[in-house]
Amino acid sequence: MGYLFALVMVIFTAAGHLTFKHFAVLFKIQKPYTKNIGNLINPYFAAGLLLFAAAPLFYFKALETLELSTAFSLTAVNQIIIPLSGLVFFKEIFNIKKISGIILIAAGILIWNI
Amino acid sequence: MRNILLKIRICSPIFLIILYILIMAAGQISAKYGSLQTAVSAGSLRSSFNGFHVLSYFFLILRAPLWFFILKKNDISSAYPVLALNYVIILIFSALIFSEKVTTGKIAGSLLITAGVLLVITSSKISGIKTINTGSEI
C-alpha cells in the first residue's frame, strides 16, 4: 500500500512539472508587468499548483509504512519519467550523452539513499 | 565588451538553475534549522512552527518564478536532471552546518550524480556556451 501512495506521489510530481512546463511555454509575458497577474488565472497553472500541493500528502501517507530511505529513493524514478516526458510531450532533443547522464543521475540517487 | 559578455553569462540557463538549486538548499537548511529548535520545545502546536519554517516557505515562493523562467526557455529534459545536484549540495551543507554523518554510499552517489549532471549539461544548450559565443560576435 505504501508503494501505491509513493507511486501516486511520483506521478503527481511529474505531472505537476509537466503542466508547469506547458504553462511556462504558453505564457506570454506582457508589459506593464502588472498585466501578467491576471494571466495567472490559467487552468494549467492551477492544475500544476494543485498537483504540487497534493503530492506531499501522498508522500506523507507512503512514509507511514515505508522506510524513509525507500520512499526518498523513489524520487529517482522522477529523474527518468520527467526527462522522458519531455521527449514524448514536448519533442525535446535526446542524444546518447543526455540519456547516459540521466541514467547516471538516477543510479547516483539510488546509491545516495542506501 | 567585457560587460556584455558578463551579462550574457549571468543570464545563461545553467547560472539560473544553479541559483535555483542554491535557493532550494537554503530552504531545506532553514527548515532543518527550524525543526532542530522546535524539537527542543516539542509538545504544543504553536512551538512546532517558527521563524525558520517561515523562511523556508519564503525560499519556496522565491524559487517558483525562477523555475518558470528556466522552463520557459529550456528543455525540461535538460533542466530537471540538473536539480539532482541538490543531493550533493545538501550532503556538503548537512556535514558542515549540522555535522551529519557522511557515508561512503552518499559520496559515491554524489560523484555519480555530478558525473551525470555534467553529461546532461554538455549534451544540451543549457550550458550557455552558445549564448556566450553569440555575444562575442557583437
gemmi code that builds the backbone of each chain (N, CA, C; Angstrom):
import gemmi

chains = {
    "A": [
        ("MET", (0.847, -1.215, 0.000), (0.000, 0.000, 0.000), (0.875, 1.256, 0.000)),
        ("GLY", (1.957, 1.195, 0.771), (2.877, 2.326, 0.834), (3.453, 2.657, -0.525)),
        ("TYR", (3.752, 1.583, -1.285), (4.321, 1.787, -2.622), (3.325, 2.462, -3.549)),
        ("LEU", (2.018, 2.127, -3.352), (0.967, 2.732, -4.178), (0.920, 4.243, -3.935)),
        ("PHE", (0.960, 4.628, -2.655), (0.965, 6.060, -2.314), (2.201, 6.743, -2.889)),
        ("ALA", (3.344, 6.062, -2.783), (4.589, 6.633, -3.309), (4.501, 6.799, -4.823)),
        ("LEU", (3.862, 5.823, -5.464), (3.702, 5.885, -6.922), (2.838, 7.095, -7.309)),
        ("VAL", (1.747, 7.308, -6.552), (0.878, 8.465, -6.809), (1.673, 9.757, -6.632)),
        ("MET", (2.520, 9.786, -5.573), (3.348, 10.965, -5.322), (4.269, 11.243, -6.512)),
        ("VAL", (4.911, 10.182, -7.000), (5.837, 10.323, -8.128), (5.096, 10.828, -9.367)),
        ("ILE", (3.933, 10.246, -9.641), (3.166, 10.640, -10.833), (2.680, 12.090, -10.701)),
        ("PHE", (2.208, 12.460, -9.502), (1.714, 13.830, -9.286), (2.844, 14.849, -9.459)),
        ("THR", (4.029, 14.527, -8.926), (5.156, 15.455, -9.060), (5.530, 15.628, -10.526)),
        ("ALA", (5.613, 14.503, -11.236), (5.958, 14.560, -12.665), (4.904, 15.347, -13.431)),
        ("ALA", (3.627, 15.051, -13.171), (2.533, 15.746, -13.856), (2.562, 17.238, -13.524)),
        ("GLY", (2.889, 17.561, -12.271), (2.983, 18.955, -11.850), (4.054, 19.698, -12.638)),
        ("HIS", (5.233, 19.081, -12.782), (6.319, 19.707, -13.532), (5.941, 19.876, -15.002)),
        ("LEU", (5.245, 18.882, -15.548), (4.895, 18.939, -16.969), (3.824, 19.993, -17.246)),
        ("THR", (2.809, 20.087, -16.376), (1.792, 21.123, -16.588), (2.417, 22.505, -16.409)),
        ("PHE", (3.367, 22.595, -15.461), (4.040, 23.873, -15.229), (4.891, 24.261, -16.444)),
        ("LYS", (5.532, 23.259, -17.032), (6.327, 23.493, -18.240), (5.416, 23.974, -19.385)),
        ("HIS", (4.272, 23.289, -19.542), (3.317, 23.650, -20.589), (2.827, 25.087, -20.383)),
        ("PHE", (2.530, 25.406, -19.117), (2.082, 26.755, -18.764), (3.165, 27.782, -19.089)),
        ("ALA", (4.414, 27.465, -18.721), (5.515, 28.409, -18.932), (5.744, 28.667, -20.417)),
        ("VAL", (5.605, 27.620, -21.240), (5.832, 27.768, -22.677), (4.733, 28.640, -23.305)),
        ("LEU", (3.468, 28.409, -22.869), (2.344, 29.139, -23.463), (2.241, 30.574, -22.969)),
        ("PHE", (2.764, 30.814, -21.745), (2.595, 32.121, -21.110), (3.346, 33.212, -21.873)),
        ("LYS", (2.603, 34.271, -22.221), (3.254, 35.393, -22.901), (3.416, 36.538, -21.909)),
        ("ILE", (4.679, 36.901, -21.649), (4.937, 37.953, -20.670), (4.605, 39.304, -21.299)),
        ("GLN", (3.737, 40.069, -20.624), (3.291, 41.357, -21.156), (3.847, 42.509, -20.335)),
        ("LYS", (3.908, 43.675, -20.974), (4.289, 44.892, -20.267), (3.109, 45.850, -20.294)),
        ("PRO", (2.796, 46.607, -19.244), (3.455, 46.582, -17.934), (3.269, 45.245, -17.216)),
        ("TYR", (4.205, 44.940, -16.314), (4.234, 43.618, -15.697), (3.001, 43.301, -14.861)),
        ("THR", (2.310, 44.364, -14.399), (1.117, 44.120, -13.578), (0.031, 43.400, -14.392)),
        ("LYS", (0.077, 43.565, -15.711), (-0.911, 42.897, -16.575), (-0.819, 41.374, -16.481)),
        ("ASN", (0.365, 40.881, -16.125), (0.585, 39.431, -16.078), (-0.163, 38.740, -14.945)),
        ("ILE", (-0.478, 39.523, -13.891), (-1.115, 38.911, -12.723), (-2.442, 38.262, -13.111)),
        ("GLY", (-3.218, 38.964, -13.965), (-4.497, 38.415, -14.417), (-4.326, 37.142, -15.225)),
        ("ASN", (-3.226, 37.073, -15.986), (-2.978, 35.895, -16.818), (-2.613, 34.658, -16.010)),
        ("LEU", (-2.330, 34.868, -14.719), (-2.006, 33.715, -13.881), (-3.231, 32.848, -13.638)),
        ("ILE", (-4.431, 33.436, -13.873), (-5.654, 32.627, -13.762), (-5.728, 31.784, -15.035)),
        ("ASN", (-5.175, 30.580, -14.940), (-4.982, 29.733, -16.099), (-5.155, 28.282, -15.646)),
        ("PRO", (-5.879, 27.457, -16.400), (-6.122, 26.079, -15.940), (-4.839, 25.277, -15.710)),
        ("TYR", (-3.816, 25.492, -16.556), (-2.571, 24.724, -16.411), (-1.823, 25.133, -15.150)),
        ("PHE", (-1.822, 26.444, -14.877), (-1.165, 26.951, -13.675), (-1.862, 26.397, -12.432)),
        ("ALA", (-3.210, 26.429, -12.465), (-3.991, 25.935, -11.331), (-3.755, 24.434, -11.135)),
        ("ALA", (-3.756, 23.684, -12.249), (-3.547, 22.232, -12.165), (-2.156, 21.927, -11.617)),
        ("GLY", (-1.158, 22.681, -12.096), (0.213, 22.486, -11.616), (0.319, 22.719, -10.121)),
        ("LEU", (-0.276, 23.825, -9.657), (-0.226, 24.149, -8.231), (-0.901, 23.062, -7.399)),
        ("LEU", (-2.078, 22.592, -7.904), (-2.832, 21.551, -7.188), (-2.006, 20.274, -7.073)),
        ("LEU", (-1.379, 19.880, -8.193), (-0.579, 18.653, -8.199), (0.612, 18.780, -7.248)),
        ("PHE", (1.281, 19.950, -7.283), (2.429, 20.168, -6.400), (2.007, 20.168, -4.931)),
        ("ALA", (0.798, 20.686, -4.668), (0.324, 20.752, -3.286), (-0.119, 19.375, -2.798)),
        ("ALA", (-0.685, 18.567, -3.697), (-1.228, 17.265, -3.294), (-0.139, 16.202, -3.153)),
        ("ALA", (0.936, 16.309, -3.948), (1.981, 15.276, -3.950), (2.549, 14.970, -2.557)),
        ("PRO", (2.909, 16.015, -1.760), (3.458, 15.708, -0.434), (2.490, 14.938, 0.461)),
        ("LEU", (1.169, 15.173, 0.287), (0.183, 14.474, 1.127), (0.289, 12.963, 0.915)),
        ("PHE", (0.472, 12.541, -0.343), (0.638, 11.115, -0.638), (1.985, 10.608, -0.128)),
        ("TYR", (2.979, 11.500, -0.159), (4.304, 11.137, 0.351), (4.222, 10.863, 1.849)),
        ("PHE", (3.481, 11.725, 2.558), (3.329, 11.529, 3.997), (2.638, 10.191, 4.271)),
        ("LYS", (1.613, 9.853, 3.440), (0.896, 8.579, 3.600), (1.866, 7.420, 3.353)),
        ("ALA", (2.704, 7.560, 2.321), (3.656, 6.499, 1.979), (4.645, 6.286, 3.119)),
        ("LEU", (5.028, 7.384, 3.774), (6.024, 7.310, 4.849), (5.492, 6.568, 6.075)),
        ("GLU", (4.144, 6.454, 6.162), (3.570, 5.742, 7.310), (4.000, 4.278, 7.310)),
        ("THR", (4.142, 3.683, 6.112), (4.507, 2.269, 6.053), (5.912, 2.027, 5.501)),
        ("LEU", (6.376, 2.913, 4.599), (7.700, 2.697, 4.008), (8.778, 3.361, 4.853)),
        ("GLU", (10.002, 2.819, 4.745), (11.116, 3.472, 5.411), (11.484, 4.737, 4.636)),
        ("LEU", (12.044, 5.714, 5.333), (12.360, 6.991, 4.692), (13.298, 6.796, 3.498)),
        ("SER", (14.335, 5.950, 3.690), (15.306, 5.775, 2.599), (14.652, 5.136, 1.378)),
        ("THR", (13.677, 4.226, 1.607), (12.972, 3.603, 0.477), (12.111, 4.635, -0.227)),
        ("ALA", (11.325, 5.375, 0.574), (10.400, 6.348, -0.011), (11.167, 7.443, -0.751)),
        ("PHE", (12.266, 7.907, -0.124), (13.022, 9.014, -0.706), (13.728, 8.577, -1.984)),
        ("SER", (14.206, 7.325, -2.012), (14.927, 6.875, -3.211), (13.988, 6.716, -4.404)),
        ("LEU", (12.672, 6.640, -4.131), (11.717, 6.555, -5.243), (11.676, 7.850, -6.060)),
        ("THR", (12.224, 8.947, -5.490), (12.285, 10.188, -6.267), (13.219, 10.027, -7.469)),
        ("ALA", (14.061, 8.986, -7.436), (14.939, 8.709, -8.582), (14.104, 8.368, -9.819)),
        ("VAL", (12.903, 7.805, -9.582), (12.012, 7.459, -10.698), (11.655, 8.723, -11.485)),
        ("ASN", (11.452, 9.832, -10.740), (11.129, 11.109, -11.385), (12.225, 11.569, -12.328)),
        ("GLN", (13.475, 11.255, -11.949), (14.611, 11.672, -12.784), (14.572, 10.981, -14.148)),
        ("ILE", (13.851, 9.867, -14.223), (13.705, 9.166, -15.505), (12.417, 9.597, -16.203)),
        ("ILE", (11.303, 9.629, -15.420), (9.987, 9.921, -16.003), (9.932, 11.329, -16.603)),
        ("ILE", (10.423, 12.323, -15.859), (10.264, 13.714, -16.307), (11.046, 13.993, -17.601)),
        ("PRO", (12.345, 13.638, -17.690), (13.022, 13.854, -18.981), (12.368, 13.077, -20.130)),
        ("LEU", (11.918, 11.835, -19.860), (11.257, 11.043, -20.898), (9.981, 11.727, -21.384)),
        ("SER", (9.234, 12.316, -20.435), (8.016, 13.038, -20.810), (8.361, 14.241, -21.675)),
        ("GLY", (9.520, 14.843, -21.417), (9.983, 15.952, -22.254), (10.136, 15.499, -23.698)),
        ("LEU", (10.624, 14.288, -23.854), (10.792, 13.720, -25.196), (9.436, 13.444, -25.831)),
        ("VAL", (8.515, 12.848, -25.039), (7.222, 12.432, -25.578), (6.303, 13.625, -25.831)),
        ("PHE", (6.163, 14.510, -24.836), (5.154, 15.576, -24.931), (5.686, 16.863, -25.564)),
        ("PHE", (6.979, 17.162, -25.394), (7.488, 18.437, -25.895), (8.491, 18.262, -27.032)),
        ("LYS", (8.631, 17.023, -27.491), (9.519, 16.711, -28.628), (10.932, 17.276, -28.424)),
        ("GLU", (11.444, 17.101, -27.218), (12.778, 17.627, -26.917), (13.865, 16.711, -27.491)),
        ("ILE", (15.036, 17.335, -27.680), (16.129, 16.581, -28.319), (16.809, 15.656, -27.307)),
        ("PHE", (17.018, 14.413, -27.727), (17.716, 13.432, -26.897), (18.925, 12.909, -27.653)),
        ("ASN", (20.011, 12.701, -26.935), (21.164, 12.025, -27.533), (21.762, 11.065, -26.507)),
        ("ILE", (22.718, 10.277, -26.955), (23.314, 9.245, -26.087), (23.876, 9.874, -24.812)),
        ("LYS", (24.524, 11.048, -24.971), (25.149, 11.725, -23.837), (24.109, 12.066, -22.768)),
        ("LYS", (22.974, 12.629, -23.222), (21.921, 13.022, -22.282), (21.340, 11.787, -21.593)),
        ("ILE", (21.076, 10.745, -22.382), (20.485, 9.524, -21.820), (21.417, 8.902, -20.779)),
        ("SER", (22.720, 8.825, -21.093), (23.642, 8.227, -20.120), (23.758, 9.107, -18.885)),
        ("GLY", (23.688, 10.433, -19.068), (23.700, 11.344, -17.927), (22.525, 11.094, -17.004)),
        ("ILE", (21.325, 10.947, -17.606), (20.100, 10.732, -16.825), (20.179, 9.409, -16.065)),
        ("ILE", (20.694, 8.369, -16.715), (20.816, 7.058, -16.056), (21.806, 7.145, -14.885)),
        ("LEU", (22.934, 7.855, -15.109), (23.926, 8.031, -14.035), (23.311, 8.744, -12.839)),
        ("ILE", (22.509, 9.780, -13.114), (21.886, 10.553, -12.029), (20.945, 9.663, -11.221)),
        ("ALA", (20.092, 8.895, -11.925), (19.136, 8.014, -11.230), (19.886, 6.975, -10.389)),
        ("ALA", (20.945, 6.400, -10.958), (21.750, 5.421, -10.215), (22.397, 6.090, -8.998)),
        ("GLY", (22.889, 7.320, -9.204), (23.510, 8.074, -8.120), (22.555, 8.311, -6.968)),
        ("ILE", (21.291, 8.663, -7.286), (20.300, 8.912, -6.229), (20.014, 7.621, -5.464)),
        ("LEU", (19.909, 6.508, -6.197), (19.665, 5.217, -5.535), (20.792, 4.884, -4.564)),
        ("ILE", (22.043, 5.055, -5.007), (23.191, 4.742, -4.148), (23.260, 5.730, -2.981)),
        ("TRP", (22.965, 7.003, -3.265), (22.975, 8.053, -2.236), (22.053, 7.666, -1.069)),
        ("ASN", (20.910, 7.045, -1.423), (19.903, 6.746, -0.400), (20.111, 5.417, 0.339)),
        ("ILE", (21.092, 4.632, -0.092), (21.304, 3.329, 0.562), (21.806, 3.538, 1.983)),
    ],
    "B": [
        ("MET", (32.535, 45.802, -23.888), (32.584, 44.466, -24.490), (32.587, 43.388, -23.414)),
        ("ARG", (33.476, 43.582, -22.432), (33.535, 42.597, -21.346), (32.222, 42.578, -20.571)),
        ("ASN", (31.630, 43.778, -20.438), (30.366, 43.871, -19.708), (29.272, 43.078, -20.385)),
        ("ILE", (29.224, 43.170, -21.715), (28.212, 42.438, -22.472), (28.358, 40.937, -22.228)),
        ("LEU", (29.600, 40.482, -22.303), (29.870, 39.059, -22.090), (29.417, 38.608, -20.717)),
        ("LEU", (29.751, 39.408, -19.712), (29.419, 39.072, -18.339), (27.906, 38.991, -18.169)),
        ("LYS", (27.193, 39.936, -18.773), (25.743, 39.999, -18.664), (25.118, 38.731, -19.251)),
        ("ILE", (25.592, 38.348, -20.413), (25.050, 37.164, -21.062), (25.333, 35.929, -20.219)),
        ("ARG", (26.539, 35.895, -19.669), (26.922, 34.719, -18.893), (26.045, 34.581, -17.656)),
        ("ILE", (25.741, 35.716, -16.988), (24.930, 35.661, -15.777), (23.507, 35.198, -16.105)),
        ("CYS", (23.017, 35.551, -17.293), (21.670, 35.154, -17.671), (21.642, 33.759, -18.301)),
        ("SER", (22.796, 33.095, -18.415), (22.790, 31.793, -19.074), (22.015, 30.788, -18.215)),
        ("PRO", (21.325, 29.843, -18.868), (20.436, 28.933, -18.158), (21.094, 28.217, -16.985)),
        ("ILE", (22.328, 27.781, -17.166), (22.959, 26.995, -16.102), (23.151, 27.834, -14.849)),
        ("PHE", (23.424, 29.135, -15.032), (23.568, 30.020, -13.870), (22.234, 30.112, -13.121)),
        ("LEU", (21.131, 30.281, -13.884), (19.807, 30.375, -13.259), (19.457, 29.085, -12.522)),
        ("ILE", (19.804, 27.937, -13.130), (19.481, 26.655, -12.498), (20.286, 26.475, -11.212)),
        ("ILE", (21.567, 26.870, -11.238), (22.387, 26.753, -10.032), (21.857, 27.672, -8.933)),
        ("LEU", (21.429, 28.880, -9.336), (20.816, 29.800, -8.367), (19.574, 29.158, -7.752)),
        ("TYR", (18.777, 28.497, -8.612), (17.551, 27.811, -8.160), (17.895, 26.724, -7.144)),
        ("ILE", (18.946, 25.941, -7.445), (19.341, 24.850, -6.547), (19.812, 25.408, -5.205)),
        ("LEU", (20.559, 26.538, -5.249), (21.053, 27.138, -4.006), (19.886, 27.627, -3.148)),
        ("ILE", (18.849, 28.216, -3.804), (17.677, 28.675, -3.048), (16.942, 27.475, -2.441)),
        ("MET", (16.872, 26.372, -3.233), (16.233, 25.141, -2.768), (16.965, 24.614, -1.535)),
        ("ALA", (18.302, 24.604, -1.596), (19.110, 24.119, -0.474), (18.935, 25.027, 0.735)),
        ("ALA", (18.894, 26.349, 0.485), (18.711, 27.308, 1.584), (17.386, 27.033, 2.286)),
        ("GLY", (16.347, 26.711, 1.505), (15.033, 26.399, 2.080), (15.094, 25.169, 2.961)),
        ("GLN", (15.812, 24.135, 2.480), (15.892, 22.894, 3.253), (16.706, 23.083, 4.524)),
        ("ILE", (17.779, 23.889, 4.419), (18.614, 24.134, 5.591), (17.831, 24.904, 6.645)),
        ("SER", (17.070, 25.929, 6.200), (16.309, 26.692, 7.204), (15.187, 25.841, 7.794)),
        ("ALA", (14.622, 24.914, 6.996), (13.587, 24.024, 7.536), (14.177, 23.132, 8.630)),
        ("LYS", (15.365, 22.595, 8.366), (16.028, 21.722, 9.340), (16.412, 22.521, 10.585)),
        ("TYR", (16.918, 23.733, 10.350), (17.318, 24.603, 11.452), (16.125, 24.897, 12.353)),
        ("GLY", (14.988, 25.190, 11.699), (13.762, 25.468, 12.447), (13.306, 24.260, 13.234)),
        ("SER", (13.349, 23.090, 12.590), (12.882, 21.868, 13.250), (13.791, 21.460, 14.402)),
        ("LEU", (15.086, 21.775, 14.294), (16.006, 21.479, 15.399), (15.612, 22.278, 16.635)),
        ("GLN", (15.173, 23.518, 16.393), (14.776, 24.365, 17.522), (13.446, 23.926, 18.110)),
        ("THR", (12.484, 23.557, 17.238), (11.174, 23.156, 17.756), (11.259, 21.793, 18.437)),
        ("ALA", (12.236, 20.972, 18.025), (12.379, 19.648, 18.631), (12.691, 19.767, 20.118)),
        ("VAL", (13.395, 20.846, 20.484), (13.747, 21.066, 21.887), (12.485, 21.345, 22.707)),
        ("SER", (11.589, 22.159, 22.118), (10.375, 22.531, 22.852), (9.162, 21.820, 22.263)),
        ("ALA", (9.314, 20.526, 21.957), (8.222, 19.780, 21.334), (7.029, 19.670, 22.269)),
        ("GLY", (5.854, 19.605, 21.695), (4.657, 19.481, 22.521), (3.500, 20.230, 21.916)),
        ("SER", (3.453, 21.522, 22.165), (2.324, 22.290, 21.670), (2.469, 22.560, 20.175)),
        ("LEU", (1.327, 22.806, 19.533), (1.311, 23.039, 18.083), (2.039, 24.335, 17.753)),
        ("ARG", (1.900, 25.318, 18.616), (2.487, 26.632, 18.379), (4.011, 26.537, 18.317)),
        ("SER", (4.564, 25.669, 19.147), (6.025, 25.585, 19.211), (6.597, 24.722, 18.085)),
        ("SER", (5.713, 24.113, 17.252), (6.239, 23.285, 16.166), (6.414, 24.086, 14.881)),
        ("PHE", (6.299, 25.384, 14.966), (6.458, 26.241, 13.785), (7.168, 27.506, 14.216)),
        ("ASN", (8.265, 27.840, 13.555), (8.966, 29.063, 13.963), (9.447, 29.866, 12.765)),
        ("GLY", (10.207, 30.898, 13.036), (10.661, 31.829, 12.008), (11.422, 31.156, 10.873)),
        ("PHE", (12.192, 30.129, 11.197), (12.972, 29.447, 10.161), (12.075, 28.668, 9.206)),
        ("HIS", (10.944, 28.166, 9.719), (9.987, 27.487, 8.843), (9.348, 28.493, 7.879)),
        ("VAL", (9.056, 29.682, 8.410), (8.520, 30.749, 7.563), (9.538, 31.096, 6.479)),
        ("LEU", (10.810, 31.158, 6.885), (11.897, 31.467, 5.954), (11.976, 30.407, 4.850)),
        ("SER", (11.753, 29.137, 5.201), (11.824, 28.085, 4.192), (10.671, 28.211, 3.194)),
        ("TYR", (9.511, 28.663, 3.683), (8.394, 28.940, 2.763), (8.728, 30.120, 1.841)),
        ("PHE", (9.431, 31.117, 2.427), (9.839, 32.282, 1.642), (10.734, 31.850, 0.483)),
        ("PHE", (11.675, 30.941, 0.758), (12.571, 30.445, -0.293), (11.778, 29.681, -1.352)),
        ("LEU", (10.740, 28.949, -0.898), (9.886, 28.180, -1.816), (9.180, 29.116, -2.792)),
        ("ILE", (8.655, 30.234, -2.257), (7.951, 31.206, -3.100), (8.932, 31.922, -4.016)),
        ("LEU", (10.141, 32.170, -3.470), (11.171, 32.881, -4.231), (11.621, 32.085, -5.449)),
        ("ARG", (11.706, 30.744, -5.320), (12.264, 29.961, -6.421), (11.234, 29.611, -7.489)),
        ("ALA", (9.931, 29.712, -7.161), (8.898, 29.345, -8.130), (8.981, 30.136, -9.447)),
        ("PRO", (9.033, 31.494, -9.382), (9.129, 32.242, -10.646), (10.435, 31.959, -11.393)),
        ("LEU", (11.492, 31.671, -10.644), (12.779, 31.354, -11.282), (12.654, 30.075, -12.116)),
        ("TRP", (11.980, 29.067, -11.553), (11.746, 27.800, -12.270), (10.883, 28.048, -13.515)),
        ("PHE", (9.937, 28.982, -13.389), (9.092, 29.363, -14.532), (9.956, 29.883, -15.686)),
        ("PHE", (10.884, 30.803, -15.385), (11.737, 31.376, -16.441), (12.683, 30.326, -17.023)),
        ("ILE", (13.156, 29.416, -16.165), (14.049, 28.356, -16.651), (13.289, 27.455, -17.621)),
        ("LEU", (12.069, 27.056, -17.220), (11.283, 26.147, -18.073), (10.821, 26.822, -19.353)),
        ("LYS", (10.606, 28.132, -19.279), (10.120, 28.860, -20.453), (11.134, 28.794, -21.598)),
        ("LYS", (12.416, 28.881, -21.241), (13.459, 28.971, -22.268), (14.175, 27.653, -22.543)),
        ("ASN", (14.037, 26.670, -21.642), (14.865, 25.467, -21.779), (14.054, 24.185, -21.793)),
        ("ASP", (14.669, 23.140, -22.321), (14.060, 21.814, -22.310), (13.950, 21.322, -20.875)),
        ("ILE", (12.783, 20.734, -20.557), (12.625, 20.184, -19.202), (13.530, 18.969, -19.036)),
        ("SER", (13.815, 18.285, -20.137), (14.677, 17.095, -20.057), (16.140, 17.464, -19.835)),
        ("SER", (16.487, 18.748, -20.015), (17.853, 19.177, -19.702), (17.905, 19.865, -18.353)),
        ("ALA", (16.863, 20.646, -18.039), (16.884, 21.440, -16.810), (16.611, 20.580, -15.576)),
        ("TYR", (15.616, 19.691, -15.652), (15.224, 18.931, -14.458), (16.343, 18.044, -13.913)),
        ("PRO", (17.055, 17.279, -14.770), (18.123, 16.430, -14.222), (19.192, 17.201, -13.441)),
        ("VAL", (19.423, 18.459, -13.804), (20.454, 19.244, -13.110), (20.065, 19.469, -11.640)),
        ("LEU", (18.752, 19.471, -11.361), (18.291, 19.680, -9.985), (18.810, 18.595, -9.040)),
        ("ALA", (19.243, 17.460, -9.596), (19.779, 16.380, -8.762), (21.035, 16.825, -8.020)),
        ("LEU", (21.662, 17.901, -8.478), (22.838, 18.459, -7.781), (22.490, 18.838, -6.346)),
        ("ASN", (21.187, 19.024, -6.106), (20.702, 19.333, -4.767), (21.182, 18.295, -3.750)),
        ("TYR", (21.234, 17.024, -4.171), (21.697, 15.950, -3.280), (23.136, 16.207, -2.841)),
        ("VAL", (23.965, 16.645, -3.786), (25.378, 16.882, -3.500), (25.525, 18.065, -2.543)),
        ("ILE", (24.772, 19.144, -2.854), (24.867, 20.357, -2.039), (24.364, 20.109, -0.620)),
        ("ILE", (23.249, 19.356, -0.526), (22.699, 19.048, 0.796), (23.678, 18.207, 1.612)),
        ("LEU", (24.370, 17.291, 0.937), (25.358, 16.450, 1.636), (26.458, 17.319, 2.236)),
        ("ILE", (26.946, 18.282, 1.437), (28.024, 19.158, 1.902), (27.550, 20.019, 3.073)),
        ("PHE", (26.374, 20.655, 2.905), (25.890, 21.562, 3.951), (25.474, 20.824, 5.222)),
        ("SER", (24.883, 19.615, 5.066), (24.465, 18.888, 6.268), (25.683, 18.460, 7.076)),
        ("ALA", (26.800, 18.218, 6.383), (28.024, 17.866, 7.109), (28.635, 19.101, 7.757)),
        ("LEU", (28.661, 20.230, 7.010), (29.295, 21.449, 7.502), (28.492, 22.103, 8.619)),
        ("ILE", (27.168, 22.252, 8.397), (26.353, 23.019, 9.344), (25.844, 22.141, 10.485)),
        ("PHE", (25.348, 20.947, 10.149), (24.705, 20.126, 11.184), (25.565, 18.947, 11.639)),
        ("SER", (26.814, 18.878, 11.163), (27.749, 17.792, 11.489), (27.115, 16.405, 11.320)),
        ("GLU", (26.332, 16.243, 10.244), (25.717, 14.936, 9.995), (26.747, 13.993, 9.391)),
        ("LYS", (26.450, 12.679, 9.502), (27.407, 11.671, 9.052), (27.470, 11.605, 7.526)),
        ("VAL", (28.687, 11.600, 6.990), (28.879, 11.444, 5.545), (29.297, 9.998, 5.280)),
        ("THR", (28.431, 9.239, 4.617), (28.755, 7.834, 4.378), (29.407, 7.656, 3.004)),
        ("THR", (30.053, 6.507, 2.819), (30.685, 6.215, 1.526), (29.635, 6.160, 0.422)),
        ("GLY", (28.469, 5.587, 0.766), (27.386, 5.497, -0.218), (26.971, 6.872, -0.709)),
        ("LYS", (26.894, 7.832, 0.222), (26.479, 9.190, -0.148), (27.527, 9.854, -1.024)),
        ("ILE", (28.818, 9.612, -0.709), (29.888, 10.188, -1.531), (29.870, 9.577, -2.928)),
        ("ALA", (29.738, 8.247, -2.987), (29.702, 7.559, -4.286), (28.498, 8.036, -5.102)),
        ("GLY", (27.332, 8.129, -4.437), (26.127, 8.614, -5.104), (26.314, 10.022, -5.636)),
        ("SER", (26.926, 10.888, -4.802), (27.154, 12.278, -5.211), (28.057, 12.358, -6.429)),
        ("LEU", (29.096, 11.511, -6.455), (30.017, 11.520, -7.592), (29.288, 11.097, -8.868)),
        ("LEU", (28.452, 10.041, -8.751), (27.675, 9.575, -9.908), (26.734, 10.674, -10.400)),
        ("ILE", (26.037, 11.331, -9.438), (25.098, 12.398, -9.795), (25.834, 13.530, -10.513)),
        ("THR", (26.986, 13.945, -9.941), (27.758, 15.031, -10.554), (28.185, 14.664, -11.974)),
        ("ALA", (28.665, 13.433, -12.143), (29.084, 12.989, -13.479), (27.895, 13.027, -14.444)),
        ("GLY", (26.748, 12.534, -13.978), (25.541, 12.522, -14.812), (25.100, 13.923, -15.191)),
        ("VAL", (25.134, 14.838, -14.203), (24.716, 16.222, -14.462), (25.647, 16.874, -15.490)),
        ("LEU", (26.955, 16.619, -15.348), (27.917, 17.184, -16.309), (27.622, 16.677, -17.722)),
        ("LEU", (27.267, 15.398, -17.832), (26.920, 14.832, -19.142), (25.681, 15.521, -19.717)),
        ("VAL", (24.648, 15.697, -18.865), (23.405, 16.327, -19.335), (23.670, 17.772, -19.765)),
        ("ILE", (24.461, 18.509, -18.947), (24.736, 19.920, -19.255), (25.470, 20.039, -20.592)),
        ("THR", (26.512, 19.218, -20.778), (27.294, 19.343, -22.010), (26.552, 18.802, -23.233)),
        ("SER", (25.486, 18.011, -22.989), (24.749, 17.462, -24.132), (23.690, 18.432, -24.647)),
        ("SER", (23.474, 19.544, -23.913), (22.366, 20.417, -24.303), (22.785, 21.879, -24.336)),
        ("LYS", (21.827, 22.737, -24.628), (22.109, 24.166, -24.765), (22.175, 24.896, -23.436)),
        ("ILE", (21.802, 24.202, -22.328), (21.712, 24.923, -21.060), (23.060, 25.373, -20.520)),
        ("SER", (24.159, 24.854, -21.071), (25.476, 25.282, -20.603), (25.692, 26.765, -20.887)),
        ("GLY", (24.930, 27.316, -21.856), (25.038, 28.736, -22.158), (26.247, 29.061, -23.011)),
        ("ILE", (27.017, 28.054, -23.415), (28.236, 28.298, -24.198), (27.882, 28.981, -25.520)),
        ("LYS", (26.789, 28.520, -26.105), (26.352, 29.073, -27.384), (26.030, 30.573, -27.263)),
        ("THR", (25.376, 30.911, -26.134), (24.995, 32.304, -25.901), (26.239, 33.189, -25.811)),
        ("ILE", (27.274, 32.663, -25.141), (28.490, 33.448, -24.948), (29.165, 33.688, -26.314)),
        ("ASN", (29.177, 32.672, -27.156), (29.765, 32.828, -28.484), (29.048, 33.900, -29.295)),
        ("THR", (27.689, 33.891, -29.225), (26.904, 34.887, -29.943), (27.277, 36.273, -29.439)),
        ("GLY", (27.498, 36.371, -28.116), (27.833, 37.650, -27.510), (29.141, 38.207, -28.044)),
        ("SER", (30.115, 37.335, -28.252), (31.432, 37.804, -28.682), (31.414, 38.300, -30.124)),
        ("GLU", (30.360, 37.950, -30.859), (30.281, 38.387, -32.251), (29.780, 39.826, -32.386)),
        ("ILE", (29.172, 40.330, -31.284), (28.585, 41.676, -31.331), (29.675, 42.719, -31.583)),
    ],
}
model = gemmi.Model(1)
for chain_id, residues in chains.items():
    chain = gemmi.Chain(chain_id)
    for i, (resn, *xyz) in enumerate(residues, 1):
        res = gemmi.Residue()
        res.name, res.seqid = resn, gemmi.SeqId(i, " ")
        for name, pos in zip(("N", "CA", "C"), xyz):
            atom = gemmi.Atom()
            atom.name, atom.element = name, gemmi.Element(name[0])
            atom.pos, atom.b_iso = gemmi.Position(*pos), 0.0
            res.add_atom(atom)
        chain.add_residue(res)
    model.add_chain(chain)
structure = gemmi.Structure()
structure.add_model(model)
structure.setup_entities()
